[in-house]
Amino acid sequence: MKVLLITHSYDPEATAPQRRWSAFVARLIHRGWDVDVVAPAPHPDRSPADAGSGGTFFRAEDGRHGERVHRVPLLRHTESRLSKLASNVLSSLSTVPRALVASMSSGRPDVVVVTVPALPNTAAGYLLSILWRRPLVVDMRDAWPDLARDAAIVTSRRPSVMEAVVTFVQRRAAAVVSVTEGFAELLRQRGCQRVEVVPNGLTASRLPRQAATAPALASAGKPSSAGEPLHVLYLGNHGESQGLDVLIDAAQLAGDSVRLRMVGTGTMKEELIERARAAGADVDFLEATHGEETLAQYDWADTAVVSLRDDWPSFERTIPSKTFELLAVSRHITAAVRGEASEVLRAAGGADVVAHDAEAMAELWQDLRRDPARLDVGTTGRRWVAEHRNLARLGDQFADLLADLQTQRNHA
């Protein structure tokens, strides 16, 4: 069986979609299938320093699992919406001719898979599926197009062109894959032909090492620990979706009892830095990290924050991908989330679910500082990820879906 994957992020980038699809491609290759991947050149800011160029635009490169990787141009972008959209549009426009050229040497695929939220890719995937008369599978990792209205990208009462295109493709795809049950149910209500749930997770055989004992827990009871602040870490995207202003306000309320560290990049970072400065909050802002540098940040932390703003309805059906990494490293989680994300964290253990509110968050942090034994989360979350969110097992689930579509096509 031949599979074409269209994605906006692939190896060697250190991103959630890359981890998901690198693991899934490994399972497809394990079945003896041929896999071609069309993806932009690696973005330097999302790749380890030793990652290299990631291939050329004119010939296929061998991937780490035996797949063929076909690169399309990447327009270097900033964190602004317009810049990201321009980059995605350029890559998507290049995807169709690049895939057609690739098929001349490797043959037409049996199925086309496109992963979203790079929305222009949905149109590219649909066009290729029509040209080749092959089934299309859309992997929806975020709640699009609903997020467009939550973020006020679309404000008119009538559907925008983007909403119309995404919904059109979703309804005509042979299958749409959701990472959460809540969004899957919404897709079914909208008339999608077939909707399956394949969650996000981590590869159980390659889980990151556990973080060191939380500093507040390690020093509990020692005279030298008196007056030491609780180390609170946020590591991830500094965008509109996370509502990180609440963390800064909470740190300001908690005063000297908390030391907040925020690691990463995003559209709101400069505004957050200015907010912290104006409030006099004790916040350290650091650039994005990869690999062992990230694990060193977890070693520093007593608790790590997962946050989604509470005024966007789509986030009732969203689970931040960072959740599973924090569970795997056995670090206590301050979870300012609701809906399906809060349910997962309560099932996995190792988290305090708190309202997305500065006073509630500051109160939780002060309680944790007074009672550091609560920071000892053990390995419950790590075991839960290995059992319930193993990407190797989830990749087999995705492969079963593709095999079933191929069987249906053969008997049509």
DOSETI-647372 format. One record per residue: x, y, z of N, C-alpha, C in turn; residue in three letters. Coordinates in pm, whole numbers, plus 50000, padded with zeros to 5 digits. Layout:
BEGIN
XYZXYZXYZAla;...
END
This chain:
BEGIN
500854988050000500005000050000500885012450000Met;500485022549926501225035049917500425046249984Lys;501095053750069500465064650144501205077650116Val;500455088250088501035101650078500585109750199Leu;501545115050274501255123750387501645138050353Leu;500715147350373500985161650357500935167950496Ile;502035173750538502105179550671502895192550668Thr;502645201250765503365214050772504585213150862His;504795201750929505945200351019506375185851023Ser;507655183650996508155169850996509595169651044Tyr;510075157551069511435155351113512415163751029Asp;513355171051089513845170351227513255180751322Pro;512145186951288511575196951378511135190351509Glu;511235197851617510845192851749509485198651784Ala;508435193451719507075198451739506145186751767Thr;504965189951821503975179551849503515172351722Ala;503195179451611502795172151490503905163551434Pro;505155167951446506265159651397506375146951479Gln;506255147951611506355135951695505225126251663Arg;504035131551646502885122951615503105115651483Arg;503485123251380503545117051248504825109251222Trp;505895112551290507085104151279506785090351338Ser;506085090151452505715077351513504725069651426Ala;503755076651367502755069951283503395064451156Phe;504275072351094504955067750973505765055151002Val;506395054651119507165042751157506285030451158Ala;505055031851205504135020351209503655016651068Arg;503455026350981503065023350843504195015850772Leu;505425020550790506585013850729506724999750785Ile;506424998050914506524984850978505614974650910His;504534979350851503614970350780504074967350638Arg;505194973150599505684970850465505114980450362Gly;504474991150407503875000750315504925010750268Trp;504655016850153505475027850100504865041050145Asp;505685049850198505185062650248505995074050187Val;505295083650128505895096050081505365107450167Asp;506255116250208505885127650291506235140450217Val;505265149350204505515162650148505425172550263Val;506525179750287506585189050401507515200550368Ala;507305212050432508225223250411509615220150466Pro;510585227750421511915226850479511815229650629Ala;512655223450710512575225550855512765240250893Pro;511955244850986512095258451038513215258451142His;514225266851127515365266651221514965268551367Pro;513935276751391513535279451529512825267751594Asp;512375258051513511675246451567512505233751558Arg;513785235151525514645223651502515875224351591Ser;516395212851635517655212851710518775219151628Pro;519765224551697520855231551630521635222651535Ala;521695209551565522465200351482521605193051380Asp;520405198451350519465191351263519875191251117Ala;520655200851071521015201450930519935208150849Gly;520075207550718519185214850628517855207850606Ser;517795194750624516545187550606516225184050463Gly;517185184450373516945180050236516845191450137Gly;516655188050010516555197849903515155197649845Thr;514885207549761513565208649701513435200449572Phe;514505194649524514485188749390514645173549388Phe;514915167549502514985153049505514525147949640Arg;514045135649641513555129749766514725126049856Ala;514495127349985515475123350085514905111550163Glu;515775102550207515325091350289515065096150431Asp;513885092850483513585095950622514155085550716Gly;514025087950844514665079150942514015065250949Arg;512775064050899512075051250907512025043850774His;512535050250667512465044250535511475051050444Gly;510835061650491509925069450408510725078450314Glu;510055083650210510665093350120510095107250153Arg;510985116750177510575130150218510825139850104Val;509775146750062509845156349952509605170350010His;510605178850003510515192050064509935202449968Arg;509165211650025508685223249952509235235650023Val;509275247149953509885259050014509175263450142Pro;509955268850232509445274550356509725289550356Leu;508675297450369508845311850385509075314550533Leu;510275319250566510585322050706509565331950760Arg;508915328250870507845336650920508095340651065His;507415351251105507425355551245506275348551315Thr;505935353151435504845346851510503485352951477Glu;503425362651386502145368951355501275359751271Ser;499965361651281499025353351204499265354751055Arg;499425367151009499565369650866500835363150812Leu;501915364050888503185358150844503075342950835Ser;502445336750935502275322250933501375317950817Lys;500305325650794499395322250685500115323050551Leu;500905333550530501635334950404502585323250383Ala;503255318950490504175307650480503425294850446Ser;502275292650513501485280550486500925280350345Asn;500485292050297499945292750161501025289450058Val;502225295150076503315292349983503645277449981Leu;503765271450098504095257250105502985248850042Ser;501725252450067500615244750012500535245849860Ser;500795257949807500795259649661501885251149596Leu;502985249049667504085240949614503825226049632Ser;502905222649722502685208549756502125200649639Thr;501145206349569500505198849460501495195249350Val;502235204749290503195200749187504295191649241Pro;504715193749368505755185149424505265170849438Arg;504025169049481503465155649495503255149049359Ala;502825156949260502625151449126503955146749066Leu;505005154549084506325150549035506795137949106Val;506585137249237507005125449313506285112949265Ala;505015114449230504245102749186504735097149053Ser;505425105348975505935100548846507015089948865Met;507725090448977508785080549002508345069649098Ser;507515073049196507125063149297505715057649278Ser;504965063349184503605058649161502575066249243Gly;501335065549199500265072349271500005065349405Arg;499675073149508499365066949637497995060349634Pro;497765051449729496445045449746495555054149833Asp;496155062649914495395071550001496215084150026Val;495515095450038496145108250069495755112250211Val;496745115350293496515119750431497025133950445Val;496205142750500496635156550525496385159650671Val;497375165850736497235169150878497085184150896Thr;496155188050978495785201951001496185205151145Val;496685217651178496035230151146496615238851037Pro;497525234450955497935242650840496795242050738Ala;495825251050754494555249950681494695249650529Leu;495615257250467495735256350321496065242250272Pro;496665234050357496985220350316495735212050288Asn;494605215650352493385207950327492975209050181Thr;493115221050124492775222849983493725215249893Ala;495035215449927496025208149847495745193149851Ala;495455187949970495165173749983493915169749908Gly;492875178249916491635175149846491845175149695Tyr;492575185049643492825185649499493575173249451Leu;494585169049525495345157149485494465144649489Leu;493615143649590492735131849598491765131349481Ser;491315143049434490415143649318491175140149190Ile;492365145849174493155143149053493485128249040Leu;493805122049153494195107849151493035098349175Trp;491875103849211490705095649246491055085949359Arg;491575091649464491985083949580491285089449705Arg;491055080949805490415085849928491305095650003Pro;490675105250069491375115350148491045113350295Leu;492085113750378491915113250524492465126350581Val;491635133250658492025146050718492265143950868Val;493485146450912493865144951052493735158451121Asp;492645160351195492355173251259492925173351401Met;494055180051419494675180351551494175192151635Arg;493475201451574492855212551646491415214051597Asp;490625221451674489185222451645488895233251540Ala;489415231151419489125240351310487905235551233Trp;487065244751180487265259351176486745266851298Pro;486275259851401485675266451518486615276351585Asp;487895272851591488875281651656488955295251588Leu;488645295751459488715308451387487735318651445Ala;486575313951487485605323151547485965326251692Arg;486445316351764486875318951901487965329651906Asp;488895329051810490025338451806489685351351734Ala;488425352851691487975364951619488715366851488Ala;489235355951432489765356551296488605358551200Ile;487475352151233486235353751158485205359851252Val;484595370951211483615377751297482245379351231Thr;482155377151102480875378951033479935367451066Ser;478635370051050477645359551075477695348750968Arg;478035352750847478095343150737479435335850741Arg;479465323250697480725315650696481765322450607Pro;482985322850654484075328350575484505318350468Ser;485335322950375485865313950272486635302550337Val;487445305850439488235295650507487335285250572Met;486305289650643485375280350707484685271550603Glu;484265277750493483565270250389484455259550328Ala;485725263050301486645253450240486935241850334Val;487245244950461487575234350556486385225150578Val;485195230750596484005222550617483685214350492Thr;483845220350375483625213250248484515200850240Phe;485805202650270486745191450261486445181050368Val;486135185350490485825175850597484655166850558Gln;483615172550498482425164850464482655155350347Arg;483635158450263483885150050146485055140450163Arg;485755141650273486865132450300486315118550329Ala;487095108450291486705094650322486665092450473Ala;487525099550546487525098850692488155111550748Ala;487655115750862488245126750938488655121151073Val;489885123951112490415119051240490495130751337Val;489945128951456490015138951562490895133651675Ser;491535142751748492355138451862491565138451992Val;490295143251989489465142952108488065137852074Thr;487415132052173486055126752154485055138052131Glu;485245149252202484295160152190484235166052051Gly;485395168451990485405174051855484925163751755Phe;485205151051780484725140451690483205140451684Ala;482555142051798481105142351801480565154351724Glu;481245165751736480835177651662480955175451511Leu;482025168851468482215165951326481125156651274Leu;480725146951356479635137851315478335145551297Arg;478075154851388476855162851378476835171451253Gln;478015174751201478115183151082478055175250953Arg;477915162350962477695154350843478925148350780Gly;480035147350853481225140650798480925125850779Cys;481465120150670481145106350634481565096350740Gln;482805097650785483355088350884484305096050974Arg;484105094851103484945101851200485525091751297Val;486845092051312487535083251407488335091851505Glu;488575086551623489375093451725490705086251741Val;491795093451714493155088451738493875099451816Val;493965098151949494505109052031495975111752008Pro;496445122752067497865125652074498505117852188Asn;499835117652192500515110652299502015111252281Gly;502695101052333504145099552322504465085052291Leu;505635082552236506075068952209506585062752339Thr;505935052052384506245046252515507695041852527Ala;508275037052417509655032252421510675043652420Ser;510195056052400511105067552392510635078952483Arg;510035075552596509605085952688510805093852740Leu;510635106952759511745114652818512025109752959Pro;513235112053006513565107953142512695115453241Arg;512535109653360511785116453463512565128453515Gln;511835138653552512475150453609513035147253746Ala;514035155053788514595153453921513535156754026Ala;513775152554149512845155654257512605170654264Thr;511355174554277511015188754282511835195754391Ala;512435207254360513285214054458512615216254593Pro;511355220454592510655222954718510465210054797Ala;510285198854727510115185854792511445180854846Leu;512515182854768513835178154810514345185454934Ala;513975198054948514485206055060513495207355175Ser;512345200455165511315201655267511865198055405Ala;511595206455503512035203955640513425208955671Gly;514175212855571515525217855596515455232655634Lys;516245236755731516215250955772516505260455656Pro;517355255955564517735264755452516585267055355Ser;515515258855368514405260155273513425271055314Ser;513535275955436512595286255482512685298555393Ala;511535303055347511485314955263511765312655117Gly;512075300255078512345297454937511035297854857Glu;511035304154741509805304754661509515291554591Pro;508265289354558507865277954475508265280854332Leu;508905271354266509315273054127508175268854034His;507615278253961506515275753869507015277653726Val;506795267653642507285267953504506145267553404Leu;506195276653309505375275053187506335273453071Tyr;506195262452997507065259852882506185256352763Leu;506205264852662505365262452546505095275252469Gly;504045274852390503695286052304503135297652386Asn;503605309652358503115321752424502145328752328His;500985322752306500025328052211498735332552276Gly;497755335852193496455340152245495705328752311Glu;495895316552260495125305152308495355302052455Ser;496555304852505496915300352638496445309752751Gln;496165322152720495725331552824496745333052935Gly;497995335452899499095335352996499155347853082Leu;498365357953050498315369753136497865366053277Asp;497045355653287496575351153418497725346153504Val;498715339553443499875334653518500655346353577Leu;500815356853496501575368553543500845375253659Ile;499525376453645498745382553753498805373953879Asp;498785360753862498865351653977500215352854045Ala;501285353853967502615355454024502725368554101Ala;502085378954049502115391954118501375390954251Gln;500245383754253499475382154376500235373754479Leu;500925363454430501655354354520502905360754577Ala;503425370854511504575378154562505835369654573Gly;506535371154685507825364454702507695349354721Asp;506485344254738506325329854761506415321754632Ser;506465328654517506485321654388507535327854297Val;508235319254224509145323754117508625317553987Arg;508155325853895507575321153769508615322253658Leu;508755311453583509645311153467508825307353344Arg;508935315353235508175312953113509155310952998Met;509075299152936510035295052834509295292752703Val;509755299252596509135296952466508985309852387Gly;508265308752275508015320152188506525320752156Thr;506115331752093504725332852053504305347252031Gly;503125348851976502635362051936502475371552054Thr;502245366252174501955374752289503155376852380Met;504325371852343505445372152438505845386352478Lys;505995395252381506415408852414505395415652504Glu;504125413452475503075419352558503125413752701Glu;503415400752713503515394652845504715400152923Leu;505825402152854507005407952919506685421852974Ile;505985429752894505615443252937504625442753053Glu;503715433153050502735431853159503435428553291Arg;504395419253284505135415353404505945427153458Ala;506545434753367507355446253409506465456753477Arg;505315459353418504425469453474503865465253610Ala;503625452053626503055447053751504095444953859Ala;505365445053821506415442153918506445427653959Gly;505945418853871505905404553901507285398253879Ala;507615388353963508905381553954508805370553849Asp;509095373953724508955364653612510235364753529Val;510755352953500511895351653408511375346753274Asp;511755353453166511375349453031512605343852960Phe;512495331452909513595324952839513155320752700Leu;514115318852611513815314452475513465299452474Glu;512905294952363512495280952349513685271652364Ala;513425259752417514475249852440514125236852367Thr;515145228252351514955215152290515715204652371His;515235192252364515965181052420516315182452566Gly;517585180352599518035180452738517845194152803Glu;517885204852723517645218152779516225219152834Glu;515275212952764513895212852812513795204852942Thr;514445193252946514405185153067515035192353185Leu;516045200453159516665208353266515665218453324Ala;514785223653240513745232753290512775225253381Gln;512425212953343511545204953429512215201753562Tyr;513545199453559514285197053683514185209153777Asp;514215221153719514155233453798512795235253864Trp;511745230553799510375233753840509885225353958Ala;509025231454038508235224154136506905219954075Asp;506335228653994505095225753924505165232253786Thr;504555225753688504525230953551503075233753512Ala;502875244353436501525249053404501095244353265Val;499865239253258499165237353131497985246953133Val;497865255353031496855265853036496175267652901Ser;494845268752905494045272852791493025282952840Leu;492845293652767491905303952809490505297952821Arg;489695303352910488405297152941487225303752871Asp;487495313252780486395320052712486265315952565Asp;486975305452523486835300152388486165286452397Trp;484945285052345484215272452357484965260252303Pro;485785262152200486495250852140487405243752239Ser;487835250752342488785244852436488125235252534Phe;486795234252529486125223252600486485209852537Glu;486895210352409487175198052333488635197552289Arg;489525203652366490945204452330491815199652445Thr;492855191952411493845187452510495215192152463Ile;495865201252534497195205852492498165194052483Pro;498905193352374499825182152354500915181752460Ser;501255193252519502285193752624501865185752747Lys;500565183452764500045176052878500745162652896Thr;500905155452785501425141852794502915141752828Phe;503645151752782505065152752817505235155452966Glu;504405164153021504505167253163504145155053248Leu;503145147653206502805135353277503965125453272Leu;504605124653155505675114853136506905117853220Ala;507205130753243508405134153320508125134453470Val;506885131153509506515130153651506695143253726Ser;506255153953665506275166953731504845170953765Arg;504645176553884503315181353923502825191653821His;501515191253791500935200053691499915209353754Ile;500065222253728499015232053755498195232953628Thr;496965227953632496175226253510495035236353505Ala;495245247253432494205257253412493465253953283Ala;492755242753286492035237753169490665232853215Val;489805229653117488475224653148488095214053047Arg;486885209053056486385199552958487205186852952Gly;487485182452829488155169752808489565169552864Glu;490265180852860491625181352914491615178953065Ala;490675184953135490615183053280490245168653314Ser;489405162453233489035148453256490235139253240Glu;491055141653139492255133553117493205134953235Val;493415147053282494355149253391493855143353522Leu;492575143753545492045137453666492205122253659Arg;492055116653539492225102253522493685098153537Ala;494595106353485496015102953488496645105553623Ala;496145115353697496715118853826497905128053812Gly;498355133553925499545141953923499285156453891Gly;498015160753895497695174553859496675180353956Ala;496735193453974495675200854040494985209053933Asp;493705206153908492925213753810492385226153880Val;492665237753822492335250353886491645259453786Val;490805268453835490135278053746491165286953679Ala;490825291353557491715300453484491515314453541His;492015315953663491765328053741492995330753827Asp;493455343253830494705346553897494645343654047Ala;493545347154113493445344854257493455330054290Glu;492715322054212492675307554237494045301254214Ala;494745305954111496055300354080497075304254187Met;497065316654229497985321154333497735313554464Ala;496475311254496496135303854618496655289554610Glu;496505283154493497015269454476498525269154496Leu;499235278454435500695278454446501145280654591Trp;500455289254662500815291554801500525279054886Gln;499445271954855499145259454924500225248954897Asp;500675248054772501725238454737503025241854809Leu;503305254554823504535258554893504465254855040Arg;503275256355100503125252855241503115237755262Arg;502665230255161502565215655174503265209055055Asp;504605209055052505335203854936505135189054910Pro;504595181655006504335167354983503375165354866Ala;502535175354839501595174354727502305174354592Arg;503565178454591504325178854465504845165054426Leu;504785155454518505265141854489504175134354413Asp;504285134054282503245127754199503595113454161Val;504785108854197505155095154165505215092654015Gly;504955080353976505025076553834503655073253776Thr;502595076953847501245073653799500975079553661Thr;501295092353642501055098753513501895092753403Gly;503135089553434504035083453335503485069953289Arg;503025061953384502455048853349501165050553268Arg;500375060753302499125063053229499405066453083Trp;500405074853059500765078452921501205066052844Val;502065057752906502555045752838501425036152805Ala;500405035652890499305026252868498235031752775Glu;497905044452789496755049952718497095059452603His;498315064452597498665074152493499995070452427Arg;500185057552403501395052652336501245054952186Asn;502075063552128501945066951987502145054951895Leu;502925045051937503095033151854501765025851839Ala;501055024251950499745017751945498735026251869Arg;498785039351891497865048351820498175048651671Leu;499465047351635499835046551494499265034151428Gly;499245023051500498625010851446497125012951425Asp;496505020551516495085023651502494835031851375Gln;495705041551349495575049651228495795040951105Phe;496785032051111497065023150998495885013950971Ala;495215009251076494025000751058492935008250982Asp;492785021151012491805029250940492155029950792Leu;493415032650760493825033550620493625020250548Leu;493955009250615493784996050555492314993150528Ala;491444997350619490014995150601489485003150482Asp;489955015550467489545023550352489995017250222Leu;491205011550222491705004850102490874992550069Gln;490484985050171489644973150150488294977150091Thr;487694987750145486414992550093486554996849948Gln;487645003449917487865008049779488034996249684Arg;488724985849729488944974149644487654966649615Asn;486694967449709485444960249693484324968949637His;484654981549610483624990649558483254987249414Ala;
END
